[in-house]
Amino acid sequence: MRLTDQQCRVRLAGARVARLATIAEDGSPRLVPITFAFVHEVGASDVVFSAVDHKPKSTTALARLRRIRQEPRVALLADDYSEDWTQLWWVRADARAQVLTAGPDRDFGASLLQAKYEQYRERPPQHAVIRFAVDRWSGWAAADAG
């Protein structure tokens, strides 16, 4: 069954991981799993935040940040797979991304991530935070999926 925008918000908010889709310089799609925090304010845009965290990387100048600066239109996908296919669901948020390196929005996003993930409480994000302003929701769930 097709999900309403509100059902999409609820499922995304409860998910622990999503996949970020960006477009590479050659036009090909790129996917990367991300941790994220979602905020919905009535009358305002739905916003998702993610961060460049402390996990080992060769650089903090990640390709995903460069791609977002070149083409801010992205998609986020969260889903739940089960061998019981009556429980399947997915949610996609088409969004405009912005890389934040300082300021109140960056700090707000980092605080939301700290509230959601214990690992961020232990080691708060020190690098860029990505802000995703959701333009469009789509989603699907099996008829029995709660």
C-alpha positions as CSV (number, residue, x, y, z in Angstrom):
1,M,0.0,0.0,0.0
2,R,1.2,3.5,-0.7
3,L,2.2,5.5,2.4
4,T,1.0,9.0,3.2
5,D,3.5,11.8,3.8
6,Q,2.8,11.5,7.6
7,Q,3.3,7.7,7.5
8,C,6.6,8.3,5.7
9,R,7.7,10.7,8.4
10,V,6.9,8.3,11.2
11,R,8.8,5.4,9.5
12,L,11.8,7.5,8.7
13,A,12.0,8.9,12.2
14,G,12.1,5.4,13.6
15,A,14.7,4.1,11.2
16,R,18.3,3.8,12.4
17,V,20.0,4.0,9.1
18,A,19.2,5.3,5.6
19,R,21.0,5.4,2.2
20,L,22.0,8.7,0.7
21,A,21.9,8.9,-3.1
22,T,23.9,11.5,-4.8
23,I,24.9,12.1,-8.5
24,A,28.6,11.8,-9.4
25,E,30.4,14.2,-11.8
26,D,29.8,11.7,-14.7
27,G,26.1,11.5,-14.0
28,S,26.2,8.1,-12.4
29,P,24.4,7.5,-9.1
30,R,26.3,6.9,-5.8
31,L,24.9,5.4,-2.6
32,V,26.2,5.5,0.9
33,P,24.6,4.4,4.2
34,I,24.2,7.2,6.7
35,T,23.1,7.8,10.2
36,F,20.6,10.6,10.5
37,A,18.2,12.6,12.6
38,F,14.8,13.8,11.4
39,V,12.8,16.8,12.5
40,H,9.2,17.7,11.5
41,E,7.9,21.1,12.5
42,V,4.2,21.8,11.6
43,G,4.1,24.5,8.9
44,A,7.8,24.2,8.2
45,S,9.9,22.0,5.9
46,D,10.8,18.5,7.0
47,V,14.5,18.4,7.7
48,V,17.0,15.5,8.0
49,F,20.5,15.9,9.4
50,S,23.5,13.7,8.9
51,A,27.2,14.2,9.8
52,V,30.7,13.3,8.8
53,D,31.6,11.3,11.9
54,H,34.7,10.1,13.6
55,K,34.8,6.6,12.0
56,P,38.1,6.0,10.1
57,K,38.2,7.7,6.7
58,S,41.1,8.7,4.5
59,T,39.9,12.3,4.6
60,T,37.0,14.5,5.9
61,A,36.8,16.1,2.4
62,L,34.4,13.3,1.3
63,A,33.2,12.8,-2.2
64,R,29.6,13.0,-1.1
65,L,30.2,16.5,0.2
66,R,31.7,17.6,-3.1
67,R,28.9,16.0,-5.0
68,I,26.3,17.7,-2.8
69,R,27.9,21.1,-3.4
70,Q,27.9,20.5,-7.2
71,E,24.3,19.0,-7.3
72,P,22.3,19.5,-4.1
73,R,19.3,17.3,-5.3
74,V,19.6,14.0,-3.4
75,A,17.4,11.2,-2.2
76,L,17.3,9.4,1.1
77,L,16.0,5.8,1.4
78,A,15.1,3.9,4.6
79,D,13.6,0.5,4.6
80,D,12.9,-2.5,6.7
81,Y,13.4,-6.0,5.3
82,S,12.0,-9.1,6.8
83,E,11.8,-12.7,5.6
84,D,8.1,-12.2,6.4
85,W,7.3,-10.2,3.3
86,T,4.0,-9.0,4.9
87,Q,6.3,-6.7,7.1
88,L,8.2,-5.0,4.3
89,W,8.3,-1.2,3.9
90,W,10.4,1.6,2.4
91,V,10.4,5.4,2.5
92,R,12.1,7.8,0.1
93,A,12.7,11.5,0.8
94,D,13.7,13.6,-2.2
95,A,15.5,16.6,-0.8
96,R,17.9,19.5,-1.3
97,A,21.1,19.1,0.6
98,Q,23.4,21.7,2.1
99,V,26.8,21.1,3.7
100,L,27.1,23.1,7.0
101,T,30.5,23.6,8.6
102,A,29.5,26.2,11.2
103,G,26.5,28.0,12.6
104,P,23.3,27.4,14.5
105,D,21.8,24.9,12.0
106,R,25.0,22.8,12.1
107,D,25.0,22.8,15.9
108,F,21.2,22.0,16.0
109,G,21.7,19.1,13.6
110,A,24.7,17.8,15.6
111,S,22.6,18.0,18.8
112,L,19.8,15.9,17.2
113,L,22.3,13.3,16.2
114,Q,23.7,13.2,19.7
115,A,20.2,12.6,21.1
116,K,19.5,9.7,18.7
117,Y,22.8,7.9,18.7
118,E,24.9,7.0,21.8
119,Q,28.1,7.0,19.7
120,Y,27.5,10.7,19.0
121,R,27.0,11.4,22.7
122,E,30.4,9.8,23.4
123,R,32.1,11.6,20.4
124,P,30.0,14.6,19.1
125,P,30.3,15.3,15.4
126,Q,33.3,17.7,14.8
127,H,33.1,18.0,11.1
128,A,30.5,18.9,8.5
129,V,26.8,18.3,9.1
130,I,24.5,17.9,6.1
131,R,21.1,19.4,6.2
132,F,18.5,17.8,3.9
133,A,15.3,19.9,3.2
134,V,12.7,17.4,2.1
135,D,10.8,18.3,-1.1
136,R,8.8,15.1,-1.6
137,W,7.9,11.9,0.2
138,S,7.1,8.5,-1.3
139,G,6.8,5.2,0.4
140,W,5.2,1.8,0.4
141,A,4.4,-0.9,3.0
142,A,3.0,-4.4,2.7
143,A,-0.6,-4.5,3.8
144,D,0.3,-6.0,7.2
145,A,3.3,-3.9,7.9
146,G,2.8,-2.1,11.2
